[in-house]
Structures are given as C-alpha cells and as structure tokens.
Amino acid sequence: MVGDKTAEDFVSEAVLRLVDDRRTFDPNRSLLENLNSITDSLISADKKHSDRTGVVDVIQENEQTGEPKDPVSTAPDAKSPADQQVREAEIGEDQRRCFDLIKRSFDGDDQMQRYLEALSTGFKRSEISELIEIPGTKVDDLRRKLVKYARKFFGVTSFKELQRRLEEGN
C-alpha cells in the first residue's frame, strides 16, 4: 500500500484515466503494458507525495476526564493471555510427542519415515512425491496407511477425537 491506497485502487484509477483520455493509449503496446505503465506512474507519484507528508499523531481525549490518552499505551496486547499461551505450548508439546511416538513406531519403514518427515516440515503431496522420489499414488497409499494406523495407535476414531483428547490432557 502507498498511503491509504491498495493495488486495486491504483489499477482502477489507471483504467479510469485511460478511458477518459487523461492518459493516452500507446498502440505499440498491449493493453496490459499500457495499464502497467499508468499504474507505475500513479504509484510513483503517490509515493513521492507520501514521502513529503509528515506523520501526524492524533491525540484522543478520554471522554470522561477530557485528558489526552496515549493510543500506544492503551492499545490491546496482541499476545494471547499468559494462561492461554501456556495451554497452547502444552498442546503443541503433546502434538510433537504424539508425532515422535508414531514416527518411532514406523522404525524400519524408510518410506513412511521419509513421508512423515516431509509432512512435519509442511510439504504438500506433489512436493512429497518429488522429494522422496516415489509416485503420487504411493504417497496416497502411505497417507491412507498412516491415517488407518494412527487411529488404532492412539485408540481414537478420528483426528477430531485425538485433538479433543490432547486439549483435555488425556
């Protein structure tokens, strides 16, 4: 964003300026190239303007006392409350412990170990296929095997039930 304008605002303004002939259409360029040029120009002009405009603090007054209130010191904390942070850390630790347990239970199954490692680092199905050099159908087989096995391993019927147990501390 430049100032208070989004990319959509700049593109809309570029189209308007082209339509109402405030900007000329260069027939040697495509429509997209013309719009990009106009948009770049608008962004540059607004950026220069915003660089010359100082930052203005807005002092708000307390409605009851009339005293100025500092918006920084009265802003809500972006962090979760301490008790919630502790609870989230405990659940995260339980999830890591469960993951380690299931990974260790596949000791000796190299493909499943590599699949689990890729899952834990956030890779998607197509990426996992390339990463561990197996066809996508085999990745699907590993996933099905893991889902079926994990239910039995943790004694649950669904992921939701496992999640509920973790949150309850069971």
Secondary structure, 3 states (H helix, E strand, C coil): CECCECHHHHHHHHHHHHHCCCCCCCCCCCHHHHHHHHHHHHHHHHHHHHHHCCCCCCCEECCCCCCEECCCCCCCCCCCCHHHHHHHHHHHHHHHHHHHHHHHHCCCCHHHHHHHHHHHCCCCHHHHHHHCCCCHHHHHHHHHHHHHHHHHHHCCCCHHHHHHHHHHCC
